[in-house]
Amino acid sequence: MKNNRQKEKQKQSTRDLIGIDDLTDYSIKTAYGELVYFIIHPTNISVLSESTVSARIYALMTVLKGIEVIEKNGLHGTEEMNTALEGSDLELTLAILTGYIRQERFCDGLWESAVKDKTFLKILRRLEKLLLDGN
């Protein structure tokens, strides 16, 4: 009888053994309901190509540089960034654009509001002016 029980366990999947009914994008569902919510999506960089790892490192460096530029200018939040746009140099304008692009991941709907209140248009016009003026 014990031998039969072991054979049955060997046939069961890991999900069956620990009581998982379903895996969603954000949780594990069991007979007791949704128990776990996933907040992050880890990446196993050891299986990524060298160029992909380099691209991720470069992206992180860009974000960190943008944060540094924004902090150096004493800006805290999107309202202060929008106000600073009018007199911003190329470095700050690019940092503000990067900030908006990266913040969408943490603030759902930020891009939509930036389009509606014409923030992206202001950023693009500022970039155009700076590039045409040679700054």
Residue pairs with C-beta under 8 A, 6 or more apart in sequence:
9 17
15 23
19 30
19 31
20 28
20 29
20 30
21 29
21 30
21 31
22 28
22 29
23 29
24 34
25 38
26 37
26 38
27 34
27 35
27 36
27 37
27 38
28 34
28 35
28 36
29 35
43 56
45 53
45 56
48 56
62 98
63 98
63 102
65 95
66 94
66 95
66 96
66 98
66 99
66 102
67 95
67 99
69 91
69 92
69 95
70 81
70 92
70 95
70 96
70 99
73 84
73 92
74 80
75 81
75 84
75 96
78 100
78 103
78 110
78 114
78 119
81 96
81 99
81 100
82 119
82 122
84 92
84 96
85 93
85 96
85 122
85 123
85 126
86 126
88 96
88 126
89 130
89 135
90 127
90 130
90 131
90 135
93 123
93 126
93 127
93 130
94 127
96 123
97 123
97 127
100 110
100 111
100 114
100 119
100 120
100 123
103 110
104 110
104 111
111 120
113 119
114 120
